[in-house]
Amino acid sequence: MSLDNKEDIILFANTLWFISKFKESLIEKLIQEKYNVKVLFLREGPSLSKEFFKSHKITCYNYSLFLSLYIRSLLNRKKFISKNVKLLSFTIGPIILSSFYPFNKVEKYATLEGLGRVFSSRKIYMRIVKLIVKRIYKFIFEKKYKAIFVLNYVDFAYLLENKIAPIKKLNIIPGTGVDSTKYNPDNLIQKREKLNLFNKDKTLKIDEMFITFIGRISEDKGFFRFISAALFLLDDKKFKDLKFRIVSPISDIEKIDIELKTFLIKNNFDIKPYLNDPISYYAQSKVVVLPTIYGEGLSRVALEAGFLGIPIAAVHNRGISSLFIDGVAGELTMDYEPYGVSRIIKKICENYYQYLDINKNIFNNLRQKYDNSISTNTVFKILDS
């Protein structure tokens, strides 16, 4: 696959959207240094622009097409994959598939972007799946993979406690990286000025802003808990004028059944499709609500909101709690029920300006830990060692 003296590296993920959304900084670093980058995916995922891949001359393969081309190259006795190629796999499917032919002998690295639904679901069938996945991980991480990346210290400890991966192969990277030149308090102010969200005395027009849920429309993401918490608050005369917004992928919005969508619209829930550049949604947000209950690695939404200084109301999970230790504005609850979510939204709303007085040092601390350059350089050092 190599076109010159550079090494080949393949990034393999569930969706092409994931690579485009979260790995552009890493790809640019790899290209800048010494790699020819190829992308492998199981499906395209949500709609996305492919301009980034075109501008960097990156070939993207659907997994089934890739296998077809590989078999054809064998029949024609031509090399399609060099032996010294590196492979970075993300999430369960690609991590397991990468352990088999034709990748069984290439140098492999696994990134667990969180332990996900399989490891956190309480459903019986998912617990059975978890036992199977744990055994597969234990074998392939010991025998097949050179290094494993996790996004937080809780996942790091979990893999060690359950003897899933040897400590010599484990590495912690600070999330998927956030572009601090875009997500920062100064840019937020500029965006809000353009949207006319300031009064003449420079105070925010809080009554025009939203309590915003950003995420997939699913039980694990806490979508229905968000709706219930919102309705509970709207039934309180003191909070009956609060405005609520749902920001989700357009594919999820299209799948909402008519009855639920009609109910949400009737109750003044604003429903918007997720954008590749969602800063306008953040700018219009009074609070960002993250009622996720499954094992995230490190919440991208929480990081972006944290960088901007927007208060976050979140349910405790392994991928968010560390951000509150690092100083993001907002409240964290151990209560998974809607009352727990509504309680912390209420607390933020009642003391709102206290949360807006975010210290510049907090932004700098987040940037020094989670900026995309930090994340990218951490991965690159391991690959290049």
N, C-alpha and C positions, 0 to 999 in steps of 0.2 A: 504493500500500500504506500510505502514511502516514495516521495517524488524527488528527494534530494538527500543531503547528509543528515538532515534532522531526524530525530526519533519520532516514531508514531505513538500517539496516545488516543485511546478511545474512551469517550464518556458515555456511559450506558445508563439510561433512566427509564422510568415508566412512560413519561411523556416528553415530547419535544418542548412543550410549554415550560416544563420544569427547568430544563437546561437553559432556555432563553431567559426565563425570569430570574433564576438564581445563580447561574454559573458564567455569566458574561465576563465578569471581572477575572475569574480563574482562567477562562479561555484566552483572554487577551494577554495575561501573564505567561501562559504556556507558549503562545505563539511568539511573543516577544523574546522569550529565552531560546528554546531549541526544539520545539515540538511541532509536528504536523498533527493537527487536531481533527478527529472524526467523531461524529455523534451517532449514537445508536439508541433507538427508542422503540417501545412496544406499541404506542399509539401517539397521535399528535396532541391530544388533550384539548383544552380550551383554545379558542381562536387566538392567533398570534401573528405578529409580523416576522417574516423570515429575512428581513433586510440585513440583520446582524450577521447571519450565517453567510449570506451572499457577499456582503462587503468584505468578509474575512476569508472568503473562498473555502468554507467548511462544508464538507460533504456530510449529509445527514441520511442515515439509512433506517428504514423500517426494519425491525428484527427479522421478519420473514423474508423480506427482499435480500437482506444481508446474507442469510443462510443459503438462499437460492444462488446468489452470486458466488458464494464460497464453494458450493458444490460444483458449480459450472467451472470454476477455476481449477478444481481438482481434476475434473474430467479432461480439461485441456492442458493439464500438467503445468499450470502457472501458479506462481505464488500470489496469494491474496492477503495473507497475514504474515508479517515477519515474526520471527521467534522472539525478538527483543522488544516487541510492542508492549506498552503499559496499558492497563485497563482500569478505569475508575467506575465502580458500580454504585448506584444509589437506590435505596429501598429494597424490600424483600425480593420481589420478582427478579430484577436484574442481578442482584447479588447471588441468588441461587443459580440462575441460568448461566452466569459467567463461570461457574465451576465446572460446567460440562463442555464437551466438544462443540465448537472448535477452539475454545479458550482455555482448555484444561492445562496448557503448558505455558501460558503467557503470565507475565508479572501482574498480579492483581491487587487492587486496593478497594476496600469496602467503606462506604460512608453511610452510617445509620442516621438519617435525618430525623431521629426520634425512634422510639420503639413501636409507636403507632397503635392502631386499634387491636392488632393481634395480641399485644402484651398487656393491654389495659382493659379490654372488654370483659364484662362479667357474664356474657352469654356462654352457655355450656359448650356449644360447638366451637366457639372461638378459643375456649380454654384448651380444647383438644388440639386445635390447630397450633396453639402456642407451644404445647409440649412437642409437637412434631418439628416446628420451626426451631425451637431451642436445640434439639438434637442435631438438626441439619447444620445450624450455625456453628455449633461446637465442633463438628467434624471439619467443615470447610474452612473455618477460621484458623484452625490448628494446622491443617494440611495444605490448603489451597491459596490462602491469602498472605501477602507480605505484611500488610498493615491494615488496621481498622480505625476509622475516625468516628467519634461521637461528638455531639454538640453541647453536652452538659455533663456535670460531674455526677449527677444521679444515675444517668445511663452508664457512665464509666464504672460506678460502684456496682450497679446491677449485673453487668457482664462479668465482673470479677466474682461477686457473691455466688452467682449461678454457674461459675466455671465455664462460661460460654466462650471466652477469649482469653488468651494469655496476656499478662500485663505488658510484656515486652513488645507486643504488637499494637497495643491500644494508644491512641492519641486523641487529645481533646482540641477541637477547633472551635473558635468563637462564632458559631452560627454560620449562616449563609452569606453574611456580610451585607451591610447597608451603606449606600453612597451618602456620606455625610456632607458632601458638597450640595446635595439636593435636599436631604432631610435634616434640616437644622432650624432653630428658632427664628433666625433672620428671614429665611425663605418663607416660613409660615406667616410671618407678619406681612410680608410683601403680598402673598397670595390673598390674605384676608383683606388687605387694603383694596386689591383689585375687585374683590367680591363685595365690597362695601359693607364689611362686617364690623366696622368701628363707628362709634358715636363721635360727635364733635370733640368731646373731652377725652378721646382715645380709649375709652372703655369699650369692651366687646358688646355687641348686640346679642346677648346671651339668649334671649327669647326667640331669636330667629335661627338658632343653631340646633343641631340634632344630637340625640343619644344614639350612637351608631354601632351597629353590629357589622363586622367585616369578616366574612368567611363563607365556607360551604354551607349549603342548606342541608344539614344532617343532624342526627341525634348526638353524635360524638362531638360535634362542634358547638353543641349547646344551643342550637337555633331555637328549639321549642321552649327551652328555659328562658331565653331572651324574650320571646313573645309573652310568656306567662308573667315574667318580672315586670315587663312594660305595662301590661294590663292591670297588674296589681297597683302600680304607681298611678296610672291614669284614673283609677277608682278613688284615689285620695284627692280631695278638693284642692289641697295645697299643690299637687303636682299634675293636675288635670290638663294643663296647657303645655306640658312637655312634648317635644316633637321627636319621633323615633324614625330611624332610617335603617334599612337592610341593604347591604352592599355585598352582592354575590356574583359568581360567574354567570354569564347569560344562559349557559346550558342548564344551570340549576334553577334559575328563575323560570325558564320555559317549562320545567318539569313540575312546578308547584301546581297542585290540583286546583281547579277552578273555585271550589268552595273556599279553600284556605286563602287564595289570592283575593277573592271578593271580600272575605272577612277582614283581611289586613288593610285593604284600600278603604273599606267602610270605616275602619277605626283609625284612619289617617296615618298608617305606616307608609313611609316613602320607600319605594323599592327601586334600586339602581343597579345596573350591571357593573361589575368590577372593571376597572381600567388599568392598563399597563402602567400608567402614571396617575396613581390615585390621590395625589396631594390635594386636589380640590375637595375631595370628600373629607380628608383630614381637616382641612381648613374650616369646613362648615360643621365640624364636630365639636360639641361641647364636652362629650365624654366618649371614649371608645370602649365598648363592652366585649369582653372575651370570656364567655362561659364554657370554653373548651374543657372537656374532662378526659380526653384520651392522651396517650403518651407522646406529646410533641417533643421534638428535639430542642428547638428554641424558636418561639413564635415570631415570625417575620413581622406581623402586624404590630405586635407589642414593641418590637425593636423600632419600627418606623415611627410609631406614635411616641415612644420614649425619646427618640432623637429630637422630635419636634416639640416636646414638652406638653403634649396633650394628656390630660388625666386618663388613666386606664382603670376600669373596673373589671377585675379578673377573678376567675375561680382558680384556686391553687392547682397547678400541675407541674410536672418536672421541668417543663420547658419555659416556664414563666417566672417561677419563684425567684430564681437567681437575679432576674432583672430588677426586682423590687429591692433586693439587697444592694444592687448597684445604684439605686436611687431614682428609678423612674417615678413620675408623679402618679398618684392614684391609690387604690385600695385593693387588697387581696383578701379573699375569703376561703375558708375551708369548707363552707357550707355549699354543697352542690345544688341544693334546691332553689327554686325561683325566689323564695323569700330572702335567701342569702344574697343573691344577685341584686335584688331590688334594694336591699338594705345598704349595700355599698354604693349603688348609684345615688340613692337618697343622701347618703353622707357626703358624697362629693358635691352634689348640687347645693346642699345647705351651707357648705364651706368653700364655695368654688374658688374665690380669689386666693385662698390659702394655697391651692394647688397650682395656681398660675405663677406664683412667685418662685419659679424653678431657678435654681442657682446655675450660672454658666458652668460651674465646675462639674455639675452632673452631666451636662451634655459632653464636656470634654472627657469625662471618665468613661461614658458610654462609647464615645468615638475611639478612644484609645484601646478599648477592649473588643469592639464589635464592628468597626469600620471594615468595608469590604477588602481593603488593602491588607488588613491584619489577618483576616480569614484566608485570603488567597496566599499570602506569604507563608502562613503556617503549613498549608497543604503542599506548597511547592517545595519547601525545605525537606519534607519527608520524601517526596517523589525524587528529589535530586540527591538524597543522601546515599 
